[in-house]
Amino acid sequence: MKHNSFLYSLKVWLTSVVLSPVIYVLLLAIRQVADLREMLNTGIWMISEYIIFVVAQFIFSFITWILFVAVILISARISMAQAFRKWIIFFAGIGLTVATFILMLSPFDLFNDANGLINLMYANCFCIGWGVWYYNLRAAPAAA
């Protein structure tokens, strides 16, 4: 049975790339690391920072996305319940995201609460996890 694995993984990945910078800023504001009102008052600066984050996320997560596609393709070939498949993809996506951050930083810096990048990792994990469950991994129609 064929699945829409490539399109599904692309949606999950691009959602994470586009939304996680926004969630990152909200996390900083909630944790009172940054003042949201001050950031919003700087308008153009916020837009340029957002673009930089999106480009950096796109570049740094590209290889992770390729591995994510592989996990989805492999799980789609194995006969199992859809919910179980989604759980496998969910944990693989979160694990690959955390592994990417561990490779970029040392494991000690990663889980240091003073390091702002842990908030970016949380934002990415949230987006990946949400995307896995939000988007449909369904069987593709058979080619005629």
N, C-alpha and C positions, 0 to 999 in steps of 0.2 A: 504494500500500500504506500503510495507516495503522499507526502505531506508538503505543506507550504513552508518548509523549514527555513529556507533562505529568506523569504519575505518576512516571516515571523521574527527571525533573529535580527534582521535589519531594523524592524520596527522597535523591538526592545532596545537595541543598542542606540539607535538615533534618539529615542525618547530619553535615554539616560544622558546622552551627550548634550541635548538641548535643555532638559529640565533640571539636571542636577546642579548647575551653577545657581539657579534661582533658589532651589532648596538649600543650597550651601549658605547663601546670604541670609535666608530666613533662619537657619540654624544659628548662625553667628548672632543674629538679632535676638533670638529667643534666649540664647545662653549669655546674652549681654556682653559679648566679645566685641560687637560693633553696634553703632547707633544707626538704626535703619533710617530715621528721619534725616540724619546728616548725609547718609549715602544717597538718598533720593534727591536731596537738594543739589547734589553734584551732577545730576542728569547725564551730561555727555560723558563724563568719566565712567559712570556706571555702564553705559552702553559699550564703551570701548573695553572695559574690564570683562563684560559678559562675552564679547566677541573673542577676546584673548582666551578666556576659560573654555569656550566651545571649541576653538581651534586646538588648544592644548589637549583637551579631552579626546578629540577626534584622533589626534596623532598618537597619544599614549595608549589609547584603548583599541587601536586597530588590530593588533596581534591578538589581544584578548577576545575580540569579536570573532576572529577566525577560529579560535579554539572553541568559542561558544557555538558557532555554527556546526563544528564537528560533533560536539556533544549532542546537539539537537538532531543532527542527521543520524547519528548512531542510535539515539533513543527512539527515533521515528521508525527505524528498521526492526526494532525488537517489539514483539507482540506483548503489550501490557496495557493495563487500564490507563485511560487518559489522565486521570488525577495523579496516578503514580508517576507517569511520564513528566507531568508538570512539576511535581516535587523534585524529581531528579534534575530537571532543567533549572529550577529555582535555586537549589543548593549549589549546582555547578556554576551558575551565573554569579552568585554571591561569592563563592570560593575563588573564582577567577578574578573578580573585582578586588577582593582583599589581596590576592597574590600579586596583582599588578602594583598595588600600593606598597606592598612589602618589598618588591623589587626596586621601586623608585626611592624608597626610604629604608632606613634600617628598621628592623622589627621593634627596636626600643623607641625610636622616634615616632613610629606609627601609632603606638598606643599611649603616647604621652599626651595627656589631655591639654597641655599648654600648646601643642603643635596644632595649628589651625587646619592642617590637611586631614586630620582625622574626621573633621566635620565634612570635608569633601568626600571622603570615603563613605561615610554614613549616607550622604546624599545620593551617591552613586549606587550603593547597595539598595537603598530604598527604591530608586527608579528602576533598577534591574528587577528587583523582586516584584514590584507593582506591575511592570510591563509583562513579566512572565505570566501572571495571572489575568491581566486585562486583555491582552491580545489572544486571538484564537489560533491554536495550532490544530489545523484540521486537515483531513485527507484532501489532497488535490484531486480535481476531476480527472478521470482517465482520459488519455489522449485518444482521439478517434483514428 
